[in-house]
Amino acid sequence: MSNVLVTGGAGYIGSHACKALKAAGFTPVTYDNLITGWEQAVKFGPFERGDLLDRERLDQVFAQYEPVAVMHFAALSQVGESMQDPGAYWRNNVSGSLTLIEAAVAAKCLNFVFSSTCATYGDQDNVVLDEQSAQHPINAYGASKRAIEDILRDFEPAHGLHHVIFRYFNVAGADPEGEVGEFHRPETHLIPVLLDAIDGKRDALTIHGTDYPTPDGTCIRDYVHVCDLVDAHVLGLKWLQDGKGSRVFNLGTGSGFSVREVMDHSREVTNREVPYSEGPRRAGDCTKLVSGSTRAESELGWTPTRSTMRSMITDAWRWHQNGHYDK
């Protein structure tokens, strides 16, 4: 089977991608420094511990496994943290990705699938966000991802590095079979934080901002199930292998949910009340991010099948109750 180097393969999305790659006939080789990932999540192929900034280590891994492609998830990804410590995001995300890209080119591994984000679009209320929308990130996380996109574009004519860029919206849910799931310490993503509050593992969910210009005053986001998301990544890899050229795809459902609406769905799934408090807005948060693109569907043939809020919360709740990792 062909090897695929999966950076961040011990993390939430990366571990689900490794499972999808194995099911599609590839051997995922996880490359992760375990700062935010979990070695117990590496279940579907070899594990190589290393940092994106370690070029010598990357060269060793490329030489050993001769991957046919890179699937790049490894990144710092917290918006609030990026506002407080932007240097860490430019150093890890941008410099680390540049080191990885240069190592891939040197190894003649010229198919590259990149995990980007809708945060590159910034705060564009009442705008249908598609792949041609202007990119105006309002935090260092989004800005670092946009910079990596620019690096990939520059490397294509110079070195023949073909890429698929996925800009995705809020990722939620977990593997329905329970082999991997979402587990962060500390946890910052809305649905697992909400489930922690329901389960008594934290005092309450804090709603960050209730004065946004939305129907209920809370932020609106487009949510996509993690299994649907990684299926698109496998399709993106096959797109490159078929020689179809570099492309950018949004991954979202086109349906937005406010924080309060997510709380309502969680209450219905768990049959428990959600303890919460109200706090001020967080720096770097925008009002509404919802995809308006159908390109992934029309060109990749991607059809999300689990990305209803009920399915995402049901799978997340099952994992929350039964699955975890320990250092």
C-alpha positions as CSV (number, residue, x, y, z in Angstrom):
1,M,0.0,0.0,0.0
2,S,1.1,3.6,-0.7
3,N,2.3,5.6,2.3
4,V,0.9,9.0,3.1
5,L,2.7,11.3,5.6
6,V,0.1,12.7,8.0
7,T,1.4,15.5,10.1
8,G,-0.7,16.0,13.3
9,G,-2.0,12.4,12.9
10,A,-2.2,12.0,16.6
11,G,-4.7,14.9,16.9
12,Y,-8.4,15.1,16.6
13,I,-8.8,15.6,12.8
14,G,-5.6,13.9,11.9
15,S,-6.4,10.6,13.7
16,H,-9.8,10.4,11.9
17,A,-8.0,11.1,8.6
18,C,-5.6,8.2,9.3
19,K,-8.6,5.9,9.8
20,A,-10.1,7.1,6.5
21,L,-6.8,6.7,4.7
22,K,-6.4,3.1,5.9
23,A,-10.0,2.3,4.8
24,A,-9.1,3.7,1.4
25,G,-6.1,1.5,1.0
26,F,-3.3,3.8,2.1
27,T,-0.8,3.4,4.9
28,P,-1.0,6.6,7.1
29,V,2.4,7.5,8.7
30,T,1.7,9.8,11.6
31,Y,4.3,12.6,12.2
32,D,3.5,14.4,15.5
33,N,5.3,16.0,18.4
34,L,2.5,15.1,20.8
35,I,2.3,18.6,22.3
36,T,-1.5,18.6,21.6
37,G,-1.8,15.1,20.1
38,W,-2.2,11.7,21.8
39,E,0.0,8.6,21.0
40,Q,-3.0,6.4,21.9
41,A,-4.8,7.9,18.9
42,V,-2.3,6.4,16.5
43,K,-4.0,3.2,15.6
44,F,-3.9,2.9,11.8
45,G,-0.3,3.0,10.7
46,P,3.3,3.8,11.9
47,F,4.1,6.6,14.3
48,E,7.1,8.9,14.0
49,R,7.6,11.5,16.7
50,G,9.0,14.7,15.5
51,D,8.6,18.5,15.1
52,L,7.8,20.4,12.0
53,L,10.8,22.7,12.6
54,D,13.2,19.7,12.7
55,R,14.3,19.4,9.0
56,E,16.8,16.6,9.7
57,R,14.1,14.5,11.3
58,L,11.7,15.2,8.5
59,D,14.3,14.2,5.9
60,Q,14.8,10.9,7.7
61,V,11.0,10.1,7.7
62,F,10.6,11.0,4.0
63,A,13.6,8.8,3.2
64,Q,12.3,5.9,5.2
65,Y,8.7,5.8,4.1
66,E,8.9,7.5,0.6
67,P,5.3,8.8,0.9
68,V,3.2,9.5,-2.2
69,A,1.7,12.5,-0.6
70,V,1.6,14.7,2.5
71,M,-1.6,15.4,4.4
72,H,-0.8,18.4,6.7
73,F,-2.9,18.9,9.8
74,A,-0.3,19.8,12.4
75,A,-0.8,23.4,13.7
76,L,-1.6,25.5,16.7
77,S,-5.3,26.3,16.2
78,Q,-6.8,28.4,19.0
79,V,-8.0,31.8,18.0
80,G,-7.8,33.4,21.4
81,E,-4.3,32.1,22.0
82,S,-3.2,33.4,18.6
83,M,-4.3,36.9,19.6
84,Q,-2.3,36.7,22.8
85,D,0.8,35.0,21.4
86,P,1.0,35.6,17.6
87,G,4.7,34.8,17.5
88,A,4.0,31.2,18.4
89,Y,1.6,30.9,15.5
90,W,3.9,32.4,12.9
91,R,6.8,30.3,14.2
92,N,5.0,26.9,14.5
93,N,2.4,27.2,11.7
94,V,4.3,29.2,9.1
95,S,7.9,28.4,9.7
96,G,7.1,24.8,10.5
97,S,5.0,24.4,7.3
98,L,7.7,26.0,5.2
99,T,10.2,23.5,6.6
100,L,7.8,20.6,5.8
101,I,7.1,21.9,2.3
102,E,10.8,22.2,1.6
103,A,11.5,18.7,2.9
104,A,8.6,17.3,0.7
105,V,10.0,19.0,-2.4
106,A,13.5,17.7,-1.7
107,A,12.1,14.1,-1.3
108,K,10.1,14.5,-4.6
109,C,6.9,14.1,-2.7
110,L,4.9,16.5,-4.8
111,N,1.2,15.9,-3.8
112,F,0.2,18.0,-0.8
113,V,-3.2,18.2,1.0
114,F,-3.4,21.1,3.3
115,S,-5.7,21.7,6.3
116,S,-6.6,25.4,6.1
117,T,-9.5,27.3,7.6
118,C,-12.5,29.6,7.0
119,A,-10.7,31.9,9.5
120,T,-8.7,33.2,6.5
121,Y,-11.9,35.0,5.3
122,G,-12.2,37.0,8.5
123,D,-15.4,38.7,9.6
124,Q,-17.6,39.2,6.5
125,D,-21.2,39.3,7.7
126,N,-24.0,38.8,5.2
127,V,-21.4,37.6,2.6
128,V,-21.7,34.2,0.9
129,L,-18.3,32.7,1.5
130,D,-17.0,30.7,-1.4
131,E,-13.5,30.0,-2.6
132,Q,-13.3,33.4,-4.4
133,S,-14.2,35.4,-1.4
134,A,-11.6,37.9,-0.2
135,Q,-9.4,36.7,2.6
136,H,-9.1,39.2,5.5
137,P,-8.2,37.2,8.6
138,I,-8.7,39.0,11.9
139,N,-6.5,36.9,14.0
140,A,-3.0,35.3,13.9
141,Y,-4.4,31.8,13.4
142,G,-6.2,32.7,10.2
143,A,-3.3,34.9,9.0
144,S,-0.9,32.0,9.5
145,K,-3.0,29.6,7.5
146,R,-3.4,32.2,4.7
147,A,0.4,32.6,4.6
148,I,0.8,28.8,4.2
149,E,-1.6,28.9,1.3
150,D,0.5,31.5,-0.3
151,I,3.7,29.4,0.2
152,L,2.0,26.5,-1.6
153,R,1.0,28.6,-4.5
154,D,4.6,29.9,-4.9
155,F,6.1,26.4,-4.7
156,E,3.9,25.0,-7.5
157,P,5.5,26.9,-10.5
158,A,9.0,26.7,-8.9
159,H,9.0,23.1,-7.8
160,G,5.9,21.3,-9.3
161,L,4.3,20.9,-5.9
162,H,0.6,20.2,-6.5
163,H,-1.8,21.0,-3.7
164,V,-5.4,20.8,-2.5
165,I,-6.3,23.3,0.1
166,F,-9.3,22.7,2.3
167,R,-10.8,25.7,4.1
168,Y,-13.1,24.2,6.6
169,F,-15.6,25.5,9.0
170,N,-16.2,24.2,12.6
171,V,-15.4,20.6,12.9
172,A,-17.5,18.5,15.3
173,G,-18.5,14.9,16.2
174,A,-16.4,11.8,16.5
175,D,-15.8,8.4,15.0
176,P,-19.1,6.5,15.3
177,E,-17.2,3.3,16.0
178,G,-15.5,5.0,19.0
179,E,-11.9,4.2,17.9
180,V,-10.8,7.9,18.0
181,G,-12.5,11.1,19.0
182,E,-12.0,14.7,20.2
183,F,-9.9,15.1,23.4
184,H,-8.0,18.2,24.2
185,R,-6.4,19.4,27.4
186,P,-7.5,22.1,28.0
187,E,-10.7,21.8,26.0
188,T,-11.8,24.9,24.1
189,H,-14.1,23.7,21.4
190,L,-17.8,24.5,21.9
191,I,-19.4,21.1,21.7
192,P,-17.0,19.1,24.0
193,V,-16.9,22.1,26.5
194,L,-20.7,22.1,26.5
195,L,-20.8,18.3,27.1
196,D,-18.3,18.7,29.9
197,A,-20.6,21.2,31.5
198,I,-23.6,18.9,31.0
199,D,-21.6,16.0,32.6
200,G,-20.4,18.0,35.6
201,K,-16.8,18.0,34.5
202,R,-16.8,21.8,34.6
203,D,-18.9,24.3,36.4
204,A,-20.6,25.8,33.4
205,L,-20.3,26.7,29.7
206,T,-19.4,30.4,29.2
207,I,-21.2,32.0,26.2
208,H,-18.6,34.5,24.9
209,G,-20.7,37.4,23.7
210,T,-24.5,37.7,23.7
211,D,-24.7,41.0,21.8
212,Y,-23.8,40.0,18.3
213,P,-26.1,41.1,15.5
214,T,-27.7,37.6,15.2
215,P,-31.2,36.5,16.0
216,D,-30.3,35.4,19.5
217,G,-27.2,37.5,20.0
218,T,-24.6,34.7,19.9
219,C,-22.1,33.8,17.2
220,I,-23.2,31.6,14.2
221,R,-21.0,28.9,12.8
222,D,-21.2,26.3,10.1
223,Y,-20.5,22.8,11.5
224,V,-19.2,19.8,9.6
225,H,-18.8,16.2,11.0
226,V,-15.2,15.2,11.3
227,C,-15.9,11.9,9.4
228,D,-17.4,13.8,6.5
229,L,-14.4,16.2,6.6
230,V,-11.7,13.5,6.4
231,D,-13.6,11.8,3.6
232,A,-13.1,15.0,1.6
233,H,-9.4,14.8,2.3
234,V,-9.2,11.3,0.9
235,L,-11.0,12.6,-2.2
236,G,-8.6,15.5,-2.4
237,L,-5.7,13.1,-2.4
238,K,-7.2,11.0,-5.2
239,W,-7.9,14.3,-7.1
240,L,-4.1,15.0,-7.0
241,Q,-3.2,11.4,-7.9
242,D,-5.4,11.7,-10.9
243,G,-3.5,14.7,-12.1
244,K,-6.3,17.2,-11.8
245,G,-4.1,20.0,-10.6
246,S,-4.1,22.3,-7.6
247,R,-7.5,23.4,-6.2
248,V,-9.1,25.1,-3.2
249,F,-12.2,23.8,-1.6
250,N,-14.5,25.1,1.2
251,L,-15.8,22.3,3.4
252,G,-19.1,23.3,5.1
253,T,-22.8,22.5,4.9
254,G,-24.1,26.0,4.3
255,S,-26.2,25.8,7.5
256,G,-25.2,28.0,10.4
257,F,-26.0,27.3,14.1
258,S,-25.7,29.9,16.9
259,V,-24.2,29.0,20.2
260,R,-27.7,28.9,21.8
261,E,-29.0,26.6,19.0
262,V,-26.1,24.2,19.6
263,M,-27.0,24.2,23.3
264,D,-30.7,23.5,22.5
265,H,-29.7,20.5,20.3
266,S,-27.3,19.2,23.1
267,R,-30.2,19.4,25.5
268,E,-32.3,17.3,23.2
269,V,-29.6,14.6,22.6
270,T,-28.5,14.2,26.2
271,N,-31.8,15.0,27.9
272,R,-29.9,17.1,30.3
273,E,-29.8,20.9,31.0
274,V,-26.8,22.9,30.0
275,P,-25.4,25.0,32.8
276,Y,-24.0,28.2,31.4
277,S,-23.0,31.7,32.2
278,E,-22.7,34.8,29.9
279,G,-19.4,36.6,29.3
280,P,-17.9,39.2,27.1
281,R,-16.9,38.7,23.5
282,R,-13.5,37.1,22.8
283,A,-10.9,39.0,20.8
284,G,-10.7,37.6,17.3
285,D,-14.1,36.1,17.1
286,C,-16.3,37.1,14.2
287,T,-20.1,37.2,14.1
288,K,-21.0,34.6,11.4
289,L,-19.0,32.1,9.3
290,V,-21.1,29.9,6.9
291,S,-20.0,28.3,3.7
292,G,-21.8,29.2,0.5
293,S,-19.8,26.9,-1.7
294,T,-20.8,23.7,-3.6
295,R,-17.5,23.2,-5.3
296,A,-16.5,20.2,-3.2
297,E,-19.7,18.5,-4.1
298,S,-19.7,19.3,-7.8
299,E,-16.0,18.7,-8.4
300,L,-14.8,16.2,-5.8
301,G,-18.1,14.4,-5.5
302,W,-18.1,15.0,-1.7
303,T,-21.5,14.5,0.0
304,P,-21.6,15.0,3.7
305,T,-23.7,12.3,5.3
306,R,-23.3,12.8,9.0
307,S,-23.2,16.6,9.3
308,T,-26.5,17.2,11.0
309,M,-26.2,18.8,14.4
310,R,-28.0,15.9,16.0
311,S,-25.6,13.3,14.5
312,M,-22.6,15.4,15.4
313,I,-23.7,15.8,19.0
314,T,-24.8,12.2,19.3
315,D,-21.4,10.9,18.2
316,A,-19.5,13.4,20.3
317,W,-21.7,12.5,23.4
318,R,-21.0,8.8,22.8
319,W,-17.2,9.4,22.7
320,H,-17.4,11.8,25.6
321,Q,-19.0,9.1,27.8
322,N,-16.8,6.2,26.6
323,G,-13.5,7.4,25.1
324,H,-10.5,9.4,26.2
325,Y,-6.7,9.4,26.0
326,D,-4.2,9.7,28.8
327,K,-0.6,11.0,28.5
